[in-house]
C-alpha cells in the first residue's frame, strides 16, 4: 500500500513538473515556432518569468535609463527586423517596426 506521504511527494513532483512545463517549455516551443515561420524578419526576446521587464531592469541598471531598450530597438536593425516578439510572463507580445505590418494588424 502506498502511504499518504508518498502520495503527497508524488503530487508535489507532478506539480513542479507541470509548473516547469508551462512556464519554460511551452513558451520556448511557441517562440521557436514563430522564429521558424518568420526567420530573420522577427527578433525573439525571451526571459524566464519576468519577460520584457527584465530588459527594462537591465537598461536601468546599466545605463540609468529603463527605456534605452526601446530606443535601441527602434534605431538598430531596422532594415532586417520587421517585428519583435517577447514574453510577458506566460503571454506573448509583439512590437511591429514595419508600417505595413502595423496596418495589417490594426
Secondary structure, DSSP 8 states (H G I E B T S, - for coil): ---HHHHHHHHHHHHHHHHHIIIIIHHHHHHHHHHHHHGGGEEEE--TTTTTHHHHHHHHHHHS-TTHHHHHHHHSSTTT--EEEEEETTEEEEEE-SHHHHHHH-
